[in-house]
Structures are given as structure tokens and as C-alpha cells.
Amino acid sequence: MARGNQREKAREKTLKEQATQKKKNTQSGTEFARTKEQQAAIMREKQAAGRNPPSHHSYDNGLSRSVLTNPSLAEAKKATEAASSSKKK
């Protein structure tokens, strides 16, 4: 008969532990889909930010892409660098 009491105590303990555990998702299908889409949009923004590093890295050497692709801007940049280096001497 002592085993019956042990089983009851174990059941009570299990029920108490299950009450404190996180429940399943209570959102409806449309709410869940909306939440999932919002989270996906946030992740896409993070991934896009990771693909486009800031342009102030040392490998950039201070030249933006527009300067590198536009010859007149590149020549203007060279002229200003030459003028600044001649002033230093």
C-alpha cells in the first residue's frame, strides 16, 4: 500500500513541473504567419547590412566607388592630393 502514496506524490510533482513549463504556441494561423514574416524581414535587414560593410575600411584608402568609376572625379582627387603633398614639402 505504501507504493500508492509514492505514485500519488510523483504525479503531483509531475503536474507541478508541467504547470511551470512553457506552453505551446497560442497564436492563430494568421498571427503566427504575420509574426514569422516580421522576423524574416528583420533577418533580411541584418543580412543586407552584413553584405554592405561601411566604406571607411582601410582597404578603401579613402576613395569612394564613385571616384573610382568616374575618371573626372579620380583626376580631381589626384590633383588635390598632389597639391596637398606639394604644400607639405
C-alpha positions as CSV (number, residue, x, y, z in Angstrom):
1,M,0.0,0.0,0.0
2,A,2.9,2.3,0.5
3,R,3.6,2.3,-3.2
4,G,0.2,4.0,-3.9
5,N,1.2,7.0,-1.9
6,Q,4.5,7.2,-3.7
7,R,2.8,7.2,-7.1
8,E,0.4,10.0,-5.9
9,K,3.3,12.1,-4.8
10,A,5.1,11.5,-8.1
11,R,2.0,12.5,-10.0
12,E,1.6,15.7,-8.0
13,K,5.3,16.6,-8.6
14,T,5.0,15.9,-12.3
15,L,1.8,18.1,-12.6
16,K,3.5,20.9,-10.7
17,E,6.6,20.8,-13.1
18,Q,4.4,20.7,-16.2
19,A,2.5,23.8,-14.9
20,T,5.7,25.8,-14.8
21,Q,6.9,24.7,-18.2
22,K,6.3,26.9,-21.3
23,K,3.1,26.2,-23.1
24,K,2.7,25.6,-26.8
25,N,2.1,28.4,-29.3
26,T,-1.3,30.0,-28.7
27,Q,-1.3,32.2,-31.8
28,S,-3.8,31.6,-34.6
29,G,-2.5,30.8,-38.1
30,T,-2.6,34.3,-39.4
31,E,-1.0,35.8,-36.2
32,F,1.8,33.2,-36.5
33,A,2.3,33.9,-40.2
34,R,2.5,37.6,-39.5
35,T,5.0,37.2,-36.7
36,K,7.1,34.8,-38.8
37,E,7.1,37.4,-41.7
38,Q,8.2,40.2,-39.4
39,Q,11.0,38.1,-38.0
40,A,12.1,37.2,-41.5
41,A,12.1,40.8,-42.5
42,I,14.3,41.7,-39.6
43,M,16.7,38.9,-40.6
44,R,16.8,40.1,-44.2
45,E,17.8,43.6,-43.0
46,K,20.5,42.1,-40.8
47,Q,21.9,40.0,-43.7
48,A,21.8,43.0,-46.1
49,A,23.7,45.1,-43.5
50,G,26.3,42.3,-43.3
51,R,26.8,42.3,-47.0
52,N,27.3,46.1,-47.3
53,P,30.2,46.9,-45.0
54,P,30.9,50.6,-44.2
55,S,33.1,52.4,-46.8
56,H,35.6,53.7,-44.2
57,H,37.7,50.5,-44.1
58,S,41.4,50.7,-44.6
59,Y,41.3,48.8,-47.9
60,D,39.1,51.5,-49.3
61,N,42.0,54.0,-49.0
62,G,39.6,56.9,-48.8
63,L,38.3,56.5,-52.3
64,S,34.6,56.0,-52.8
65,R,33.3,53.9,-55.6
66,S,32.1,56.9,-57.5
67,V,35.6,58.3,-57.5
68,L,37.0,55.0,-58.8
69,T,34.4,54.7,-61.6
70,N,34.3,58.3,-62.7
71,P,37.6,59.4,-64.3
72,S,37.0,63.1,-63.9
73,L,36.5,62.7,-60.2
74,A,39.5,60.5,-60.0
75,E,41.6,63.2,-61.7
76,A,40.3,65.8,-59.3
77,K,41.2,63.6,-56.4
78,K,44.7,63.2,-57.7
79,A,45.1,66.9,-58.3
80,T,44.1,67.7,-54.7
81,E,46.4,65.0,-53.4
82,A,49.3,66.4,-55.5
83,A,48.5,69.9,-54.3
84,S,48.4,68.9,-50.6
85,S,51.7,66.9,-50.9
86,S,53.5,69.8,-52.5
87,K,52.4,72.1,-49.7
88,K,53.8,69.6,-47.1
89,K,57.3,69.8,-48.8
